[in-house]
Amino acid sequence: MPSTSSSIVTGLEAQRRFVADAAHELRTPLAALQIQAENLIAADLSGQTRELADELRDGVRRASHLASQLLEMARTEGASIRKRDDIDLAALATSLLADFYPLADARNVQLAMTAETPCRFLGDRDAIGKLIAILLDNAIRYSGSGGAVELRVVNDGKICALEIVDDGPGIPEDAMPFIYDRFFRAAPQGVEGTGLGLAIARSTADRHGFRLMHQNRSGATGTVAHLRFDPTAVPTA
C-alpha cells in the first residue's frame, strides 16, 4: 500500500494539474470575450452603455490575468529547476527594466537603476526573470503618480542581492507576515492585483535557494523588496 506521504504528494500533484488544466482552458474563452468587449467599445455607444462596456472589458481583462496567474502558480509550485543558466544579474535586470518603461510612463513613475560590481549566479533565467518582473510590477503599481522606483544590484563579495525600492504607501506591519500567501492582498484601493504574484515569486525564490523578503523603508514611505542569492550558486569559472 502507498504511504501516507506519497499519497499526499500524489494528491497535491493532481490538484496542481487540475488547476493548470482549468486555467489553461479558461484562457481561450476569456480571450474571445476580450475581443468581443473591444469590438463593443469600438461601436457607437451612448454614454451609459459605453461605461458598462468599459466595465465589462476591465472585468474580462482581470479574469484573464487571474487565469494566467493561476496557470503560472500551478507550474511553479513543486516544480524542479529546469535550467542552470549562467546569469548576469545586472544585464537581466536592465533588460526587464526596459520592458516596464511604458507602464511607468503611463503611471508617471520614474525608474532608475544602480549596479555596483558584477553579480553572476546559476539558475533558470526565465523563472528568475518572471520573479523580478513581479517585484517591479508591484513597485510601480504601488507608487503614486510622480513617484520613483529604484532597482539596485549589490555585490559586496559575500552577498549578491537585488533590491527594488519604491515610495508607495508601504505595507501594514500586521499584514507583512501574510504577503506571500496565495490570494492575500494588502494593496490599497485602486491598485489591481490577484494576490498571487508574491506567492509565485516566493515559490521561485525557494526553488533556487534564494531569500525573498520585503520591509518598509526607514525614514521614508515605501517598501524595499530584497532578493538575496545563495553564494554557493555563483559560478566560480
Helices and strands as residue ranges (DSSP letters): H 4-42, H 47-76, E 85-88, H 89-99, H 101-106, E 110-115, E 120-123, H 125-142, E 148-155, E 160-166, G 176-178, H 197-208, E 211-216, E 223-229, G 231-233
